[in-house]
Every structure is written in C-alpha cells, then in structure tokens.
Amino acid sequence: MMDGQDRLWFGEYRASAIGMFDTKTTEFKEWKLPMPWAAPYDVTVDKNGNAWTGSMLNDRIARLDPKTGQFTEYLLPRSTNVRRVFVDNSTNPVTFWVGSNHGASIVKLEPLE
C-alpha cells in the first residue's frame, strides 16, 4: 500500500514484521511485531499515519505508531486467518475491517482510544 508520503508499506510474513520503503530517501524501515508467529500478510495506513496489519496465525490485529515504534495489539475472539486489511478513515477513531477466512464473516474493530 502506498501512503500519502509516497512510502510503500508491506507485510513481511516470514519475518513477522511490517516493512516500509520510502521512495524519496530510498531507505527501508522494518518493525518486528511483538507477538511470535504474527505472520502479517497485508498493511494499511490510516489518516493518523498509523500502520495496521493482521496476523495470519495468532488471530491478532496490530496497530503501529511509526513515530514511536509502539505497537497496540487486539486479540480477536476466534480464529480468522487475516489476509487483506482495511481502515475506515471516516470514523473517529478510525475503524478497522477484515474478512474472517475461517469464519465466513466480516470482523469490525473499533478501538476505544
């Protein structure tokens, strides 16, 4: 996913990390997710500059503040196998959406902070 600053964001499945390539500086940055076996598949960036991803293996959603490197994790109520991730920037705070590949459903996450 390209953000508004021409940075390419991507999930690093086998590295359990989020990666970012800055097209202006031609530099890569990487943030290792705190939980083992995170296996992120996709990344999206919200209107606040936070990067969101979901785990294919440990049923967690992770939000990264790239300025501080701090992650906030949300445990999902059941097995999901998260692939593609979406953020609704029209809400305040933003709303995270993902399809549940194992549950034939759609998951909506509304952060309280």
Backbone as ProteinMPNN parsed JSONL, in Angstrom:
{"seq_chain_A": "MMDGQDRLWFGEYRASAIGMFDTKTTEFKEWKLPMPWAAPYDVTVDKNGNAWTGSMLNDRIARLDPKTGQFTEYLLPRSTNVRRVFVDNSTNPVTFWVGSNHGASIVKLEPLE", "coords_chain_A": {"N_chain_A": [[0.839, -1.167, 0.0], [0.577, 2.194, -0.848], [1.241, 5.189, 0.862], [0.226, 8.613, 1.662], [2.627, 9.932, 1.62], [4.221, 8.891, -0.29], [5.303, 6.405, 0.443], [5.917, 2.959, 0.511], [4.174, 0.397, 2.001], [4.308, -2.819, 3.524], [3.56, -6.234, 4.409], [5.639, -8.51, 6.133], [5.649, -11.576, 5.972], [7.108, -14.064, 6.71], [9.064, -12.966, 8.332], [7.697, -11.884, 10.405], [7.058, -9.11, 10.605], [6.522, -5.593, 9.881], [7.122, -3.809, 6.975], [8.556, -0.917, 5.355], [9.114, 1.089, 2.557], [10.663, 3.989, 1.693], [10.137, 6.032, -0.897], [11.26, 8.466, -1.488], [13.656, 8.809, -0.031], [14.837, 6.451, -0.572], [15.142, 4.458, 1.347], [14.729, 1.618, 3.493], [12.598, 0.633, 6.193], [11.915, -1.296, 9.109], [9.684, -2.967, 11.311], [9.485, -5.141, 13.886], [6.935, -7.312, 14.87], [5.44, -7.59, 18.143], [4.354, -10.04, 19.143], [5.077, -13.523, 18.87], [4.992, -15.482, 15.825], [3.43, -13.797, 14.214], [3.101, -13.26, 11.434], [2.291, -11.285, 9.305], [0.248, -10.379, 6.538], [-0.736, -8.288, 4.975], [-0.73, -4.668, 4.891], [-2.077, -1.577, 5.957], [-2.432, 1.988, 6.011], [-3.606, 4.481, 8.213], [-5.486, 7.632, 8.514], [-4.138, 8.976, 10.492], [-1.554, 8.268, 10.269], [-0.826, 5.845, 11.314], [0.107, 2.423, 11.011], [-1.589, -0.509, 10.106], [-2.071, -3.989, 10.598], [-2.796, -7.512, 10.241], [-2.643, -10.713, 11.791], [-1.894, -13.804, 10.275], [-1.68, -16.103, 11.704], [-1.839, -15.878, 14.579], [-4.197, -14.658, 15.31], [-4.519, -11.878, 15.863], [-4.824, -8.322, 15.702], [-2.761, -5.669, 14.769], [-1.619, -2.42, 15.507], [0.57, 0.02, 14.473], [2.469, 2.717, 15.609], [4.43, 4.546, 13.736], [6.128, 6.641, 14.396], [6.931, 6.338, 17.04], [7.441, 3.652, 17.203], [5.875, 1.997, 18.667], [3.629, -0.672, 19.257], [0.159, -1.519, 19.297], [-1.875, -4.103, 20.236], [-4.654, -6.169, 19.355], [-6.597, -8.751, 20.404], [-8.406, -11.099, 18.621], [-11.73, -12.56, 18.77], [-11.963, -15.162, 17.768], [-10.576, -17.751, 15.62], [-9.217, -16.495, 12.627], [-7.462, -16.092, 10.369], [-6.214, -13.776, 9.006], [-6.01, -11.828, 6.087], [-6.26, -9.638, 3.762], [-6.466, -6.195, 4.733], [-8.365, -3.403, 5.956], [-9.023, 0.07, 6.547], [-11.344, 2.327, 7.851], [-11.385, 5.58, 7.404], [-13.24, 7.538, 7.853], [-14.418, 7.515, 10.292], [-14.173, 8.32, 13.829], [-12.509, 7.318, 16.602], [-10.54, 5.806, 13.919], [-11.905, 2.989, 12.111], [-11.304, -0.461, 11.928], [-11.368, -3.024, 9.517], [-11.78, -6.421, 8.511], [-11.824, -9.486, 6.667], [-12.933, -12.641, 7.809], [-11.376, -15.452, 7.162], [-11.661, -18.027, 8.154], [-14.099, -18.018, 9.377], [-16.134, -17.24, 7.701], [-17.095, -14.575, 7.715], [-17.291, -11.037, 8.504], [-15.091, -8.956, 10.244], [-15.224, -6.331, 12.512], [-13.355, -3.844, 14.006], [-13.325, -1.596, 16.575], [-11.407, 0.679, 17.939], [-10.987, 1.847, 21.311], [-9.462, 3.989, 22.106]], "CA_chain_A": [[0.0, 0.0, 0.0], [1.289, 3.477, -0.863], [0.586, 6.208, 1.683], [0.248, 9.963, 1.119], [4.005, 10.435, 1.578], [4.908, 8.04, -1.28], [6.002, 5.297, 1.09], [5.3, 1.666, 0.254], [4.053, -0.417, 3.212], [4.072, -4.219, 3.187], [3.725, -7.23, 5.456], [6.748, -9.453, 5.975], [5.051, -12.786, 6.531], [8.056, -14.963, 7.386], [9.864, -12.21, 9.304], [6.777, -11.359, 11.423], [7.369, -7.686, 10.691], [5.974, -4.644, 8.916], [8.185, -3.108, 6.27], [8.199, 0.309, 4.665], [10.13, 1.626, 1.652], [10.462, 5.409, 1.429], [10.576, 6.262, -2.282], [12.009, 9.726, -1.575], [15.005, 8.623, 0.507], [15.207, 5.087, -0.995], [15.504, 3.694, 2.54], [13.771, 0.684, 4.064], [12.481, 0.519, 7.648], [11.24, -2.531, 9.487], [9.244, -3.046, 12.696], [9.16, -6.515, 14.274], [5.743, -7.374, 15.711], [5.803, -8.088, 19.472], [3.946, -11.424, 19.395], [5.643, -14.503, 17.931], [4.119, -16.057, 14.81], [2.479, -12.791, 13.754], [2.892, -13.562, 10.021], [1.407, -10.314, 8.651], [0.085, -10.571, 5.101], [-1.055, -7.018, 4.333], [-0.615, -3.498, 5.763], [-2.731, -0.356, 5.501], [-2.105, 3.147, 6.844], [-4.788, 5.313, 8.44], [-5.35, 9.085, 8.375], [-3.252, 9.459, 11.548], [-0.2, 7.801, 9.993], [-0.589, 4.542, 11.935], [0.055, 1.271, 10.119], [-2.391, -1.602, 10.648], [-1.904, -5.297, 9.969], [-3.417, -8.614, 10.958], [-1.851, -11.949, 11.786], [-2.488, -14.995, 9.668], [-1.512, -17.274, 12.563], [-2.137, -15.756, 16.011], [-5.517, -14.033, 15.485], [-4.381, -10.55, 16.449], [-4.688, -7.132, 14.863], [-1.71, -4.822, 15.34], [-1.531, -1.038, 15.04], [1.912, 0.551, 14.715], [2.763, 4.15, 15.517], [5.795, 4.533, 13.21], [6.945, 7.693, 15.018], [7.466, 5.835, 18.306], [7.734, 2.227, 17.101], [4.99, 1.311, 19.618], [2.506, -1.449, 18.738], [-1.011, -1.846, 20.1], [-2.431, -5.329, 19.685], [-6.038, -6.504, 19.684], [-6.856, -10.177, 20.237], [-9.724, -11.361, 18.042], [-12.444, -13.562, 19.572], [-11.89, -16.525, 17.208], [-9.621, -17.958, 14.544], [-9.643, -15.72, 11.461], [-6.542, -16.168, 9.237], [-6.325, -12.454, 8.398], [-5.258, -11.564, 4.856], [-6.37, -8.219, 3.399], [-6.911, -5.342, 5.832], [-8.947, -2.142, 5.52], [-9.31, 1.042, 7.593], [-12.33, 3.352, 7.509], [-10.896, 6.855, 7.937], [-14.343, 8.492, 8.048], [-14.857, 7.434, 11.685], [-13.218, 8.849, 14.801], [-11.273, 6.943, 15.929], [-10.715, 5.011, 12.708], [-12.439, 1.64, 12.283], [-10.545, -1.48, 11.195], [-12.21, -4.089, 8.966], [-11.073, -7.555, 7.912], [-12.624, -10.684, 6.462], [-12.515, -13.833, 8.547], [-11.3, -16.573, 6.229], [-12.079, -19.272, 8.815], [-15.428, -17.905, 9.946], [-17.094, -16.776, 6.698], [-17.726, -13.393, 8.29], [-16.52, -9.806, 8.472], [-14.754, -8.51, 11.594], [-15.094, -4.865, 12.674], [-12.66, -3.5, 15.24], [-13.46, -0.188, 16.919], [-10.542, 0.985, 19.098], [-11.579, 2.759, 22.291], [-8.633, 5.164, 22.3]], "C_chain_A": [[0.89, 1.237, 0.0], [0.52, 4.457, 0.014], [0.724, 7.575, 1.011], [1.631, 10.581, 1.03], [4.87, 9.612, 0.613], [5.807, 6.985, -0.637], [5.211, 4.019, 0.838], [5.339, 0.829, 1.528], [3.718, -1.845, 2.811], [4.263, -5.103, 4.405], [4.891, -8.149, 5.114], [6.356, -10.744, 6.699], [6.044, -13.628, 7.326], [8.903, -14.252, 8.443], [9.019, -11.708, 10.474], [7.034, -9.878, 11.688], [6.549, -6.899, 9.678], [7.156, -3.928, 8.288], [7.661, -1.873, 5.57], [9.394, 0.749, 3.811], [9.762, 3.064, 1.345], [11.015, 5.716, 0.041], [11.381, 7.546, -2.437], [13.455, 9.568, -1.108], [15.628, 7.307, 0.04], [15.698, 4.224, 0.172], [14.358, 2.782, 2.954], [13.772, 0.834, 5.578], [11.662, -0.73, 7.935], [10.899, -2.486, 10.969], [8.806, -4.476, 12.968], [7.927, -6.486, 15.171], [6.077, -8.036, 17.04], [5.44, -9.553, 19.734], [4.602, -12.366, 18.396], [4.564, -15.023, 16.978], [3.068, -15.068, 14.312], [2.132, -12.988, 12.276], [1.953, -12.57, 9.329], [1.414, -10.478, 7.137], [-0.045, -9.231, 4.373], [-0.913, -5.896, 5.367], [-1.413, -2.361, 5.128], [-2.414, 0.758, 6.474], [-3.345, 4.016, 6.984], [-4.467, 6.803, 8.334], [-4.421, 9.697, 9.42], [-1.8, 9.034, 11.337], [0.141, 6.475, 10.644], [-0.737, 3.439, 10.898], [-0.675, 0.137, 10.826], [-2.092, -2.88, 9.882], [-2.652, -6.341, 10.793], [-2.562, -9.855, 10.805], [-2.608, -13.075, 11.099], [-2.499, -16.173, 10.642], [-1.948, -17.09, 14.009], [-3.4, -14.956, 16.328], [-5.467, -12.716, 16.243], [-4.338, -9.493, 15.346], [-3.647, -6.264, 15.551], [-1.75, -3.45, 14.676], [-0.161, -0.497, 15.445], [1.896, 2.062, 14.61], [4.205, 4.247, 15.025], [6.706, 5.6, 13.81], [7.628, 7.188, 16.278], [7.924, 4.383, 18.22], [6.856, 1.374, 18.008], [3.846, 0.597, 18.893], [1.394, -1.512, 19.766], [-1.638, -3.061, 19.44], [-3.841, -5.573, 20.212], [-6.244, -7.98, 19.383], [-8.274, -10.362, 19.701], [-10.399, -12.508, 18.785], [-12.373, -14.989, 19.032], [-10.871, -16.57, 16.087], [-10.109, -17.265, 13.268], [-8.781, -15.91, 10.222], [-6.625, -14.879, 8.415], [-5.449, -12.343, 7.151], [-5.315, -10.066, 4.562], [-6.974, -7.417, 4.543], [-7.374, -3.995, 5.292], [-9.198, -1.243, 6.729], [-10.322, 2.041, 7.051], [-11.898, 4.646, 8.186], [-12.006, 7.873, 8.168], [-14.855, 8.481, 9.48], [-13.777, 8.008, 12.599], [-13.448, 8.165, 16.142], [-11.561, 6.075, 14.704], [-11.239, 3.624, 13.062], [-11.651, 0.691, 11.388], [-11.498, -2.59, 10.763], [-11.332, -5.187, 8.365], [-12.063, -8.7, 7.703], [-12.059, -11.836, 7.264], [-12.544, -15.018, 7.588], [-11.774, -17.88, 6.848], [-13.514, -19.218, 9.308], [-16.493, -17.427, 8.977], [-17.872, -15.565, 7.215], [-16.8, -12.185, 8.114], [-16.317, -9.341, 9.912], [-14.575, -6.993, 11.571], [-14.444, -4.605, 14.025], [-12.766, -2.001, 15.444], [-12.598, 0.104, 18.139], [-11.21, 1.999, 20.025], [-10.757, 4.016, 22.485], [-8.494, 5.942, 21.014]], "O_chain_A": [[1.85, 1.314, 0.766], [-0.704, 4.549, -0.074], [1.276, 7.678, -0.084], [1.797, 11.643, 0.429], [6.098, 9.637, 0.695], [6.912, 6.712, -1.105], [3.984, 4.005, 0.942], [6.413, 0.579, 2.075], [2.944, -2.07, 1.88], [5.024, -4.775, 5.316], [5.097, -8.515, 3.957], [6.689, -10.96, 7.864], [5.825, -13.875, 8.512], [9.407, -14.899, 9.361], [9.563, -11.163, 11.435], [7.203, -9.452, 12.83], [5.965, -7.458, 8.749], [8.077, -3.496, 8.983], [6.48, -1.784, 5.233], [10.531, 0.778, 4.281], [8.69, 3.339, 0.805], [12.227, 5.665, -0.171], [12.111, 7.7, -3.416], [14.371, 10.125, -1.713], [16.822, 7.08, 0.24], [16.564, 3.366, -0.001], [13.184, 3.116, 2.793], [14.805, 1.125, 6.181], [10.837, -1.16, 7.129], [11.7, -2.034, 11.787], [7.863, -4.968, 12.349], [7.879, -5.717, 16.131], [6.904, -8.946, 17.081], [6.148, -10.237, 20.473], [4.68, -12.053, 17.207], [3.375, -15.002, 17.297], [1.938, -15.46, 14.02], [0.96, -12.889, 11.91], [0.913, -12.979, 8.813], [2.465, -10.688, 6.531], [0.483, -9.068, 3.273], [-0.97, -6.144, 6.572], [-1.422, -2.205, 3.907], [-2.152, 0.497, 7.649], [-4.052, 4.265, 6.008], [-3.322, 7.186, 8.095], [-3.964, 10.827, 9.247], [-0.922, 9.391, 12.122], [1.279, 6.017, 10.543], [-1.596, 3.509, 10.019], [-0.417, -0.147, 11.996], [-1.884, -2.856, 8.669], [-3.085, -6.067, 11.912], [-1.851, -10.022, 9.814], [-3.805, -13.268, 11.316], [-3.238, -17.136, 10.438], [-2.392, -18.056, 14.629], [-3.645, -14.614, 17.485], [-6.267, -12.47, 17.145], [-3.882, -9.739, 14.229], [-3.649, -6.136, 16.775], [-1.893, -3.331, 13.459], [0.218, -0.55, 16.615], [1.377, 2.624, 13.645], [5.127, 4.05, 15.816], [7.929, 5.476, 13.741], [8.768, 7.558, 16.561], [8.701, 3.926, 19.058], [7.062, 0.165, 18.113], [3.182, 1.176, 18.034], [1.654, -1.553, 20.969], [-1.902, -3.059, 18.238], [-4.173, -5.234, 21.347], [-6.085, -8.414, 18.242], [-9.23, -9.835, 20.269], [-9.714, -13.347, 19.371], [-12.687, -15.934, 19.755], [-10.364, -15.534, 15.657], [-11.264, -17.423, 12.872], [-9.312, -15.892, 9.112], [-7.058, -14.899, 7.263], [-4.28, -12.726, 7.171], [-4.491, -9.307, 5.072], [-7.875, -7.888, 5.237], [-6.845, -3.502, 4.295], [-9.544, -1.727, 7.807], [-10.18, 2.54, 5.935], [-12.032, 4.791, 9.401], [-11.729, 8.977, 8.638], [-15.646, 9.346, 9.855], [-12.623, 8.162, 12.199], [-14.48, 8.398, 16.772], [-12.699, 5.661, 14.485], [-11.042, 3.144, 14.178], [-11.366, 1.005, 10.232], [-12.334, -3.041, 11.546], [-10.281, -4.913, 7.786], [-13.016, -8.86, 8.466], [-10.843, -11.986, 7.38], [-13.612, -15.523, 7.245], [-12.247, -18.759, 6.128], [-14.095, -20.255, 9.627], [-17.641, -17.226, 9.375], [-19.101, -15.518, 7.169], [-15.673, -12.312, 7.635], [-17.259, -9.332, 10.705], [-13.869, -6.448, 10.723], [-14.916, -5.082, 15.057], [-12.346, -1.222, 14.588], [-13.007, -0.188, 19.263], [-11.913, 2.9, 19.569], [-11.277, 5.018, 22.976], [-7.823, 6.974, 20.986]]}, "name": "protein", "num_of_chains": 1, "seq": "MMDGQDRLWFGEYRASAIGMFDTKTTEFKEWKLPMPWAAPYDVTVDKNGNAWTGSMLNDRIARLDPKTGQFTEYLLPRSTNVRRVFVDNSTNPVTFWVGSNHGASIVKLEPLE"}
